[in-house]
Amino acid sequence: MSLILRYMRADDIREVSRIDRLCFEPPWSRDSYAFEIKESKISHMVVLEEQATLIPAVLPNDDGWIQRLSGWIRQESPAIAKSGLIVGYGGLWKIDGEAHVSTIATHPDHRGRGYGEILLAGMFRKALRLKAEYLVLEVRVSNAVAQNLYQKYGFSRHGRKRNYYRSNNEDAYDMRVSLDSRVRQRFGQLYQQLQHSHSFHDAYSLVTHPRW
């Protein structure tokens, strides 16, 4: 299994919406995702995808002596049922000097594996690529796990938004980080460590938007 971070496509909307419904109340509509992908001039949507591992192709009933066919094929077995599976997604808006994490989520079945950090790091790197001066986001005041992750990347609290979440009127912390030289250097170290531990392929942060 390998991981790839890439721009969200229109054919991802169904699966992304399914994850959204599992994670948020209320979720975004499919039309909202379509707009972000196809029309928005400020949006950079991303998905994290598990891709299949390639194995040697072997003819059936070969008693082990027939070697692989030319090239490699995807393994046809239940072991790769999750191949090509979207395990998380995120959204980044870039408006003037501000980059804003509009959404970020990992499928509940895949939490605890560092996938949320990969998504955050990808959007952080994209913000740097877009020459943003600072990066901002909102987080539930009760979500200590997410706050710890954001603080790891230099975010700090800059305010509290009352009754921000419509599902239960919970407050949100406004968290942000200035993308100065010190933060950039620290991020470079964190990003390198993250790639070393997860071996993901980043086809998002330094790539031009597919529509542009």
C-alpha positions as CSV (number, residue, x, y, z in Angstrom):
1,M,0.0,0.0,0.0
2,S,1.2,3.5,-0.8
3,L,-0.2,6.9,-0.1
4,I,-0.6,9.8,-2.5
5,L,-1.6,13.4,-1.7
6,R,-3.2,15.0,-4.7
7,Y,-5.7,17.5,-5.9
8,M,-9.4,16.6,-5.4
9,R,-11.2,15.7,-8.7
10,A,-14.9,15.7,-9.6
11,D,-15.1,12.0,-9.5
12,D,-13.9,12.1,-5.9
13,I,-16.9,14.0,-4.7
14,R,-19.1,11.0,-3.9
15,E,-16.5,9.4,-1.6
16,V,-15.5,12.7,-0.1
17,S,-19.1,13.5,0.7
18,R,-19.5,10.1,2.3
19,I,-16.6,10.9,4.7
20,D,-17.9,14.4,5.3
21,R,-21.3,13.0,6.5
22,L,-19.4,10.7,8.9
23,C,-17.4,13.5,10.3
24,F,-19.4,16.7,10.3
25,E,-22.9,17.9,11.0
26,P,-24.0,19.6,8.8
27,P,-21.8,18.3,6.0
28,W,-21.0,20.3,2.9
29,S,-23.3,19.6,-0.1
30,R,-22.0,17.9,-3.2
31,D,-22.7,21.1,-5.1
32,S,-20.4,22.9,-2.7
33,Y,-17.6,20.5,-3.5
34,A,-18.2,20.8,-7.2
35,F,-18.0,24.6,-6.9
36,E,-14.7,24.4,-4.9
37,I,-13.2,22.1,-7.5
38,K,-14.5,23.5,-10.8
39,E,-15.2,27.2,-10.3
40,S,-13.6,28.7,-7.2
41,K,-10.7,30.9,-7.9
42,I,-9.3,30.7,-4.4
43,S,-9.8,27.0,-3.5
44,H,-7.2,24.2,-3.5
45,M,-9.0,21.0,-2.5
46,V,-6.9,17.9,-1.6
47,V,-7.4,14.2,-1.0
48,L,-5.2,11.5,0.6
49,E,-5.5,8.3,-1.2
50,E,-4.4,4.7,-0.5
51,Q,-3.2,3.1,-3.7
52,A,-2.6,-0.5,-4.5
53,T,0.7,-2.3,-4.1
54,L,1.9,-3.8,-7.4
55,I,3.0,-7.5,-7.3
56,P,4.4,-9.9,-10.0
57,A,1.8,-11.4,-12.3
58,V,1.8,-15.2,-12.0
59,L,-0.3,-17.6,-14.1
60,P,-2.8,-19.7,-12.2
61,N,-1.9,-23.4,-11.6
62,D,1.7,-22.9,-12.4
63,D,3.0,-24.9,-9.4
64,G,5.3,-22.1,-8.6
65,W,7.6,-22.4,-11.6
66,I,6.1,-20.1,-14.1
67,Q,7.7,-16.6,-13.7
68,R,5.9,-13.3,-13.8
69,L,4.4,-11.9,-16.9
70,S,5.9,-8.7,-18.3
71,G,5.3,-5.8,-16.1
72,W,3.3,-5.7,-12.9
73,I,-0.4,-6.0,-12.2
74,R,-2.6,-5.1,-9.3
75,Q,-3.2,-8.0,-6.9
76,E,-6.7,-9.5,-7.5
77,S,-7.5,-10.5,-3.9
78,P,-9.4,-9.2,-0.9
79,A,-6.1,-8.0,0.6
80,I,-6.2,-4.9,-1.6
81,A,-9.9,-4.1,-1.1
82,K,-8.8,-0.6,0.0
83,S,-6.8,0.1,-3.1
84,G,-7.5,3.6,-4.6
85,L,-9.4,4.4,-1.4
86,I,-9.7,8.0,-0.3
87,V,-8.9,8.1,3.4
88,G,-9.0,11.8,4.0
89,Y,-9.5,15.2,2.4
90,G,-9.0,18.9,3.0
91,G,-9.5,22.3,1.6
92,L,-7.3,25.5,1.4
93,W,-8.5,29.0,0.5
94,K,-5.9,31.6,-0.6
95,I,-7.1,35.2,-0.4
96,D,-4.5,37.9,-0.7
97,G,-1.9,37.2,2.0
98,E,-4.1,34.7,4.0
99,A,-4.3,31.0,3.5
100,H,-7.3,29.4,5.3
101,V,-7.8,25.7,6.0
102,S,-11.5,25.5,5.1
103,T,-12.0,21.8,6.0
104,I,-9.9,18.8,7.0
105,A,-11.1,15.3,7.8
106,T,-9.9,11.7,8.0
107,H,-12.2,8.7,7.6
108,P,-13.1,7.4,11.1
109,D,-11.8,4.0,10.2
110,H,-8.4,5.4,9.4
111,R,-7.8,7.7,12.3
112,G,-4.7,7.4,14.5
113,R,-2.4,6.7,11.5
114,G,-1.1,10.2,11.0
115,Y,-3.2,10.9,7.9
116,G,-4.6,14.1,9.3
117,E,-1.0,15.4,9.8
118,I,-0.2,14.5,6.2
119,L,-3.2,16.5,5.0
120,L,-2.3,19.5,7.2
121,A,1.3,19.4,6.1
122,G,0.3,19.3,2.4
123,M,-1.9,22.4,2.8
124,F,0.8,24.1,4.9
125,R,3.3,23.5,2.1
126,K,0.7,24.6,-0.5
127,A,0.3,27.9,1.5
128,L,4.0,28.5,1.3
129,R,4.0,27.7,-2.4
130,L,1.2,30.3,-2.8
131,K,3.3,32.9,-0.9
132,A,0.8,33.3,1.9
133,E,1.9,35.4,4.8
134,Y,-0.1,33.5,7.4
135,L,-2.2,30.4,7.7
136,V,-5.5,30.2,9.7
137,L,-8.1,27.7,10.7
138,E,-10.9,27.1,13.2
139,V,-11.1,24.1,15.6
140,R,-13.6,23.0,18.2
141,V,-12.6,24.1,21.7
142,S,-13.1,20.5,22.8
143,N,-10.9,19.0,20.2
144,A,-7.6,18.8,22.1
145,V,-6.1,16.2,19.7
146,A,-6.4,18.5,16.7
147,Q,-5.2,21.5,18.7
148,N,-2.1,19.7,19.8
149,L,-1.3,18.8,16.1
150,Y,-1.8,22.5,15.0
151,Q,0.4,23.7,17.8
152,K,3.1,21.3,16.7
153,Y,3.1,23.2,13.4
154,G,3.4,26.6,15.1
155,F,-0.3,27.6,15.3
156,S,-1.5,29.5,18.4
157,R,-4.9,30.8,19.5
158,H,-5.9,34.2,18.3
159,G,-9.4,34.4,19.5
160,R,-12.6,32.5,20.2
161,K,-15.6,32.4,17.9
162,R,-18.8,31.9,19.9
163,N,-21.4,29.3,18.8
164,Y,-19.4,28.7,15.7
165,Y,-20.5,25.1,15.1
166,R,-24.2,24.9,14.1
167,S,-24.6,21.2,15.2
168,N,-24.3,22.0,18.9
169,N,-23.4,25.7,19.1
170,E,-19.9,24.9,20.3
171,D,-17.3,27.6,20.3
172,A,-14.2,27.5,18.0
173,Y,-10.7,28.7,18.5
174,D,-9.3,30.9,15.8
175,M,-5.8,29.5,15.3
176,R,-3.1,30.9,13.1
177,V,0.6,30.9,12.3
178,S,2.7,33.6,10.7
179,L,4.7,32.0,7.8
180,D,8.0,33.7,8.7
181,S,11.5,32.3,8.1
182,R,11.7,30.6,11.5
183,V,8.3,28.8,11.0
184,R,9.4,27.9,7.4
185,Q,12.6,26.3,8.6
186,R,10.8,24.4,11.4
187,F,8.1,23.2,8.9
188,G,10.8,21.9,6.5
189,Q,12.1,19.7,9.3
190,L,8.7,18.4,10.3
191,Y,7.7,17.7,6.6
192,Q,10.9,15.7,6.1
193,Q,10.3,13.7,9.2
194,L,6.7,13.1,8.1
195,Q,7.7,11.8,4.7
196,H,10.3,9.6,6.2
197,S,7.8,8.0,8.5
198,H,4.9,7.6,6.0
199,S,6.6,7.5,2.6
200,F,3.7,9.4,0.9
201,H,3.9,10.9,-2.5
202,D,3.0,14.6,-2.6
203,A,1.4,15.4,-6.0
204,Y,-0.4,18.4,-4.5
205,S,1.5,21.1,-2.7
206,L,4.0,22.0,-5.4
207,V,1.7,21.3,-8.3
208,T,-0.2,23.9,-10.3
209,H,-4.0,23.8,-9.9
210,P,-5.3,21.4,-12.6
211,R,-7.7,24.1,-13.9
212,W,-5.0,26.7,-14.3
